[in-house]
Amino acid sequence: MSNFWTRTITGLSMVFVLLAALYFSGWVFAAIFLVITILGLWEFYGLISHGPYHPQKLYGTLSGAAIYIISTLSYFLSCHFHEGLWISFLPFIIPLPLFFISFILEIYRKQTHPLINIALTTLGFIYIAIPLSLLNMFSAPGVHEFMGFPIILVGYFSLTWIYDTVAYLYGKQFGKHKFFERISPKKTWEGTIAGGIVTLLAAFFFSVFIKDLTLCDWLIMATLILIFGTYGDLAESLIKRSLNIKDSGNILPGHGGILDRFDTVLISAPFVFLYFFLIQHI
């Protein structure tokens, strides 16, 4: 089977599983992404453990999973209270001690690069655990729904998948001018522009049928995905290039690893969340 069909089947299977999870229960979706968070953290720490640096792989993975769980539960809890803005920051305050325990653990590890090990361990929390936990906040109680699905979350994933798919297919077929060859040799201007145009058109199309979000909301979400999703792709490519590897893993046929599949999400999700948080949609 060609890589194209393998990639397509894997992608469609993931779309089906996530939509089915959202339809039955947001908790099922949260559980699926807890597994994805754990796999992503383990993959990330495994990649950067080669060479002289040794992040706290087990602690980082378990703590990242704890940050995901605590952030999700505390945010859902805060949605039931309206006692001031401070309670909305509980998901980001409660897990803070987990960031500093890595300093204590490193004292006993006798590694040659303790400061870098601590920094890399903490980076896993920031780069993977927090962005993926934010996805659950897009579907918190009270968030707009359409036909039983949380609009912001499904809209975010739909626009992200459309951008990734069109950019990949068009760039592979017609791409000639390299977008950022030093970091991502296969990414082209043609694919990026085509993906951006189709994504903006899709945002306009969604706004016609789903009125809970305004056209401005849809276009801003699409624009944030285009800008920061692209940087997410480049950032993950930068990590792989610095480690001289092609894929972050092989758990997803046709896509590579968890980081390969969710690279656009890891950088764009915080910016989309911030926008909707500030306009009080979540």
C-alpha positions in Angstrom: 0.0 0.0 0.0 1.4 3.4 -0.9 2.2 5.9 1.8 -0.6 8.2 0.5 -3.3 5.6 1.2 -1.7 4.5 4.4 -1.7 8.2 5.6 -5.3 8.7 4.4 -6.6 5.6 6.2 -4.9 6.5 9.4 -6.1 10.1 9.2 -9.7 9.2 8.5 -9.6 6.6 11.3 -8.5 9.3 13.8 -11.2 11.7 12.6 -13.8 9.0 13.1 -12.6 8.0 16.6 -12.4 11.6 17.8 -15.8 12.6 16.5 -17.4 9.5 17.9 -15.8 10.2 21.3 -17.1 13.8 21.3 -20.6 12.6 20.3 -20.8 10.1 23.1 -19.0 12.1 25.8 -16.5 14.8 26.3 -14.9 12.6 29.0 -14.2 9.9 26.4 -12.5 12.5 24.3 -10.5 13.7 27.3 -9.5 10.1 28.0 -8.3 9.6 24.4 -6.2 12.7 24.6 -4.8 11.7 27.9 -3.4 8.6 26.2 -2.1 10.8 23.3 -0.5 13.1 25.9 1.3 10.3 27.6 2.5 8.8 24.3 3.6 12.2 23.1 5.6 13.0 26.2 7.3 9.5 26.2 8.1 10.0 22.6 9.5 13.5 23.1 11.7 12.6 26.1 12.9 9.5 24.2 14.0 11.6 21.3 16.0 14.1 23.2 17.6 11.5 25.6 20.2 10.6 23.0 23.5 12.2 23.5 24.8 14.0 26.6 21.4 15.2 27.8 19.0 13.1 30.0 15.7 14.6 30.9 13.7 13.0 33.6 11.7 10.7 31.3 9.5 8.8 33.7 8.8 11.8 36.0 8.2 14.1 33.0 5.7 11.7 31.5 3.8 11.1 34.7 3.8 14.7 35.7 2.7 15.8 32.2 -0.2 13.4 32.5 -1.0 14.8 35.9 -0.9 18.4 34.6 -3.3 17.3 31.8 -5.7 15.7 34.3 -5.6 18.5 36.9 -5.9 21.3 34.3 -8.9 19.6 32.7 -10.7 18.8 35.9 -10.1 22.2 37.5 -11.2 24.1 34.4 -14.5 22.1 34.2 -14.9 22.9 37.9 -14.3 26.6 37.4 -17.1 26.6 34.8 -19.6 26.0 37.6 -18.5 29.0 39.6 -18.7 32.7 38.8 -16.8 34.3 41.7 -14.3 36.3 39.7 -11.8 36.0 37.0 -9.2 34.4 39.4 -11.0 31.1 39.4 -10.5 30.7 35.7 -6.8 30.5 36.3 -7.0 27.5 38.6 -6.1 25.1 35.9 -2.7 26.9 35.5 -2.0 27.5 39.2 -2.7 24.1 40.8 -0.2 22.1 38.7 2.7 24.6 39.3 4.5 22.6 42.0 5.1 19.8 39.5 7.3 22.2 37.5 9.7 22.6 40.5 9.9 19.1 41.7 12.2 18.3 38.8 14.8 20.6 40.4 14.7 18.5 43.5 14.9 15.2 41.7 17.9 16.4 39.6 19.9 16.9 42.7 20.0 13.1 43.2 20.6 12.0 39.6 24.4 12.8 39.3 24.1 13.8 35.6 26.7 16.0 33.9 24.2 18.6 32.5 21.6 19.1 35.3 20.4 22.5 34.2 19.7 21.4 30.7 18.0 18.2 31.9 15.6 20.3 34.1 14.9 22.6 31.2 14.2 19.7 28.8 11.9 18.1 31.4 10.0 21.3 31.9 9.8 21.8 28.1 7.8 18.6 27.7 5.1 20.1 30.0 4.9 23.4 28.1 5.2 21.9 24.6 2.9 18.9 24.9 0.9 18.6 28.2 -0.5 22.1 28.4 -1.5 22.6 24.7 -3.3 19.2 24.6 -5.1 19.9 27.9 -6.4 23.1 26.4 -8.4 21.1 23.8 -10.7 19.9 26.6 -11.4 23.5 27.6 -12.8 24.0 24.1 -15.6 21.6 25.0 -16.1 22.6 28.7 -19.7 22.8 30.1 -21.6 25.8 28.6 -19.5 26.0 25.4 -21.6 26.4 22.2 -22.8 23.1 20.6 -24.1 22.2 17.2 -25.9 18.9 16.7 -24.4 17.6 19.9 -20.8 18.5 19.1 -18.8 21.4 20.7 -18.5 23.9 17.9 -15.1 25.5 18.8 -13.4 22.2 19.3 -14.8 20.5 16.1 -14.3 23.7 14.1 -10.7 24.0 15.3 -9.9 20.4 14.4 -11.8 20.6 11.0 -9.9 23.8 10.0 -6.6 22.3 11.1 -7.1 19.0 9.2 -8.2 20.9 6.1 -5.1 23.1 6.2 -2.8 20.1 6.8 -4.4 18.0 4.1 -4.6 20.6 1.4 -1.1 21.9 2.0 0.3 18.4 1.9 -1.6 17.2 -1.2 -1.2 20.4 -3.3 2.4 20.9 -2.2 3.3 17.3 -3.1 1.7 17.6 -6.5 2.5 21.2 -7.6 5.0 22.5 -5.1 8.2 23.9 -6.5 9.3 26.8 -4.3 10.6 25.7 -0.9 9.0 27.5 2.1 11.7 27.0 4.7 14.3 24.6 3.1 16.8 24.9 5.9 14.3 23.3 8.4 11.6 21.6 6.3 12.8 20.7 2.8 9.5 19.3 1.7 7.3 22.2 2.7 6.5 24.5 -0.3 5.0 28.0 -0.8 2.4 26.5 -3.2 1.1 24.0 -0.7 1.1 26.5 2.2 -0.8 29.2 0.1 -3.3 26.6 -1.2 -3.9 25.3 2.3 -4.4 28.8 3.6 -6.9 29.8 0.9 -9.0 26.6 1.2 -9.0 26.9 5.0 -10.2 30.5 4.9 -13.0 29.5 2.5 -13.9 26.6 4.8 -14.1 29.1 7.7 -16.5 31.2 5.6 -18.6 28.2 4.7 -18.9 27.1 8.4 -20.0 30.6 9.4 -22.9 30.4 7.0 -24.4 27.3 8.6 -23.2 27.6 12.2 -24.3 31.0 13.5 -23.2 30.5 17.1 -19.8 31.9 16.1 -19.6 35.0 13.9 -17.8 35.2 10.6 -15.1 37.2 12.4 -14.6 34.4 14.9 -14.3 31.8 12.2 -11.8 33.8 10.2 -9.7 34.7 13.2 -9.6 31.1 14.3 -8.6 30.0 10.8 -5.9 32.7 10.6 -4.5 31.7 14.0 -4.3 28.1 12.8 -2.6 29.2 9.5 0.0 31.2 11.3 0.8 29.3 14.4 0.0 25.9 12.9 2.7 26.5 10.3 5.1 27.5 13.0 4.2 24.4 14.9 5.1 22.3 11.9 8.4 24.1 11.5 9.2 23.9 15.2 8.7 20.1 15.2 10.8 19.9 12.0 13.5 21.9 13.8 13.6 19.5 16.7 13.9 16.5 14.4 16.5 18.1 12.2 18.6 19.0 15.3 18.5 15.3 16.3 19.1 14.1 12.7 15.9 12.0 12.5 13.1 11.8 9.9 10.1 11.0 12.0 9.5 11.4 15.8 8.1 7.8 15.9 6.2 5.2 14.0 3.1 4.6 16.0 0.8 6.2 13.4 1.2 4.5 9.9 1.8 7.1 7.2 2.2 9.9 9.7 5.1 8.9 11.9 4.8 9.6 15.6 2.5 11.6 17.9 4.5 14.7 17.5 4.5 14.4 13.7 0.7 14.2 13.7 -0.1 16.9 16.3 2.7 19.4 15.6 0.3 22.1 14.3 -2.0 21.6 17.3 0.8 22.0 19.9 1.6 25.6 18.9 -1.8 26.8 17.6 -4.1 25.5 20.3 -2.8 28.0 23.0 -3.4 31.0 20.7 -6.9 29.8 19.7 -7.8 29.2 23.3 -6.5 32.6 24.3 -8.7 34.3 21.7 -11.9 32.6 22.7 -11.1 33.0 26.4 -10.7 36.7 26.0 -14.0 37.1 24.2 -15.6 34.9 26.9 -16.7 32.1 24.6 -14.9 29.6 26.8 
